[in-house]
Amino acid sequence: MATALRAAGSSVAVAETSAGGQVSAALLAQSGASKFYKGGVVAYTKESKLTLLGVGENAKPTST
């Protein structure tokens, strides 16, 4: 993913729940991550998902 993001000049930001930051960790382990990684949020509890991300417990994962 990191190679594809760099090649396309694209960037990524993530919101994680049960992954607990593992997606961010994998992206940040790549050399030059600051060129494509914009940031991330780990919102594990129902309350944090609502307050930090504005999503309810029935939200479905999406990508844009």
C-alpha positions in Angstrom: 0.0 0.0 0.0 2.8 2.4 0.9 4.4 2.0 -2.5 1.1 2.6 -4.3 0.3 5.7 -2.3 3.8 7.2 -3.0 3.6 6.3 -6.7 0.2 7.9 -7.0 1.1 11.0 -4.9 -1.9 10.0 -2.6 -2.3 10.1 1.1 -4.2 8.2 3.7 -5.8 8.8 7.1 -7.3 6.0 9.2 -9.9 5.5 11.8 -9.5 2.2 13.6 -11.6 0.3 16.2 -10.8 -3.3 16.8 -7.5 -3.1 15.0 -6.3 -1.0 17.9 -3.7 1.0 15.9 -2.2 -1.9 14.0 -3.1 -0.4 10.6 -1.4 2.9 11.6 1.6 1.0 12.9 2.0 -1.0 9.7 1.9 2.2 7.6 4.3 4.0 9.8 6.8 1.2 9.7 7.3 2.0 6.0 10.2 4.3 5.1 9.0 7.8 4.1 5.6 7.4 5.8 5.4 11.1 6.4 4.9 11.6 2.7 1.6 9.7 2.6 0.4 9.1 6.2 -1.8 12.0 7.4 -2.8 10.6 10.8 -5.1 8.2 12.6 -7.6 7.8 15.4 -8.2 4.7 17.5 -11.7 4.8 18.9 -12.4 1.5 20.6 -15.4 2.1 22.8 -18.9 3.0 21.7 -18.5 6.4 23.4 -15.2 7.2 21.7 -16.6 6.2 18.3 -19.5 8.6 18.8 -17.5 11.5 20.3 -14.3 11.3 18.2 -15.7 10.0 14.9 -19.3 10.9 15.0 -20.4 7.4 14.2 -22.9 5.1 16.0 -22.5 1.5 16.9 -24.2 0.4 13.6 -21.8 2.2 11.3 -20.3 0.2 8.5 -16.7 0.5 7.4 -16.1 2.7 4.3 -13.3 4.0 2.2 -13.2 7.1 0.0 
